[in-house]
Amino acid sequence: MSEKKSDPDLENAHVWLESVSAGLGQDPAVIQALVNELLDLTRDVAHGPSRPAAPLTAFLVGLASGRAVGTDAGPEAVVDKARENIGQVLHLLRKA
């Protein structure tokens, strides 16, 4: 798992992501739990198969995770599914 990153840009990112979560009606605990893993994932995709695909890969992880658990699932279920999906993408990266 990733180390906790701490810098002004990341602090600004947390503020931004909390605002976006609220604006989209989402529990900010989900992104807070996954931010380092998603940053690592997008870095690995950007430095691997495709830089432009990095944010879109993170979007697909979120989309698949939300659809898999459904709208009534709590944040823990979403985080667990997202971590599972991140693992699947990392496996694909190792094979690429």
N, C-alpha and C positions, 0 to 999 in steps of 0.2 A: 504494500500500500504506500501511497505517497506521503512524503513528509509534509507537515503544515508549512505552506509558503507564507511569508510575511513581507510585504513591501507596500509602498503607497498605491501603486497601480492595483494590486490585489485588494487592498482595503477599499479603493474606489469601486472595484468590480463588485465586491460584496454589497455595498450600498446600492449600486445600480441594479444588481440581480434581485435584491429584496424589493426594490421599487417595481421592477418588471413583474416579479411574482405576484405582488399585490394587485398590480394593474390587470393581470391576466387571471386573477382569482385563484392563484395556486399557493399552496403552503410553502413558504420560503425554506422550511426545514429540508425539503427535498433537494433543492439546489445547494444549500449549505452543506449537506452531507456528501454531495457528489462533486463539488467544484474542483477539487484537486485531481480526482480520477478523470474527470472530463477534460481538464487542461492537459493532463498527461496523454490522454487518448488523442486529442487533437494535435498535439505536438508530434506524436508517433506517426499519425497519418500524414501530417504535413511534411515530415522528413522522410517518409516512406513513399507510398504510392502516389500521393497527389496533395499538394498544398491546398488547392481550391476545394478539395473534397473533405478537408478536415472539419470545418464547421457543419457541413452537410451530414457528415457521419455522426456528429454529436446530435444533430436534429433527428436523424433516423433512430438513434438509440433511445432518445426521449419519446418519439412517436411510438415506436414498437413497445416500449415499456408501459406507457400509458394505456395503449390499446389492450395489452395483454392482461393488465390487472383490472381494468374497468374504472368507471367513474366513481364507484362507491368505495374503492380501496383507500386505505389510510396511507399516510406518507411513508411508513416503514415498508409497506408492500411495494410501493413504487421504487423506493431506493433499492430494495433487494432485487427487483426485476431489472432495474437499470444496471446494477453491478453485474448481474448475470449476462446481460446483453453486452456490456463493455468487455467482459471476458471472452465472449464469442467473437467480437470484433478483433480483439488482441490475438486470438487464435488465428483468425484469417490473415492478420498482418504477418504473423510468423511464417505462414505458408506462402505468402506473396513473394 
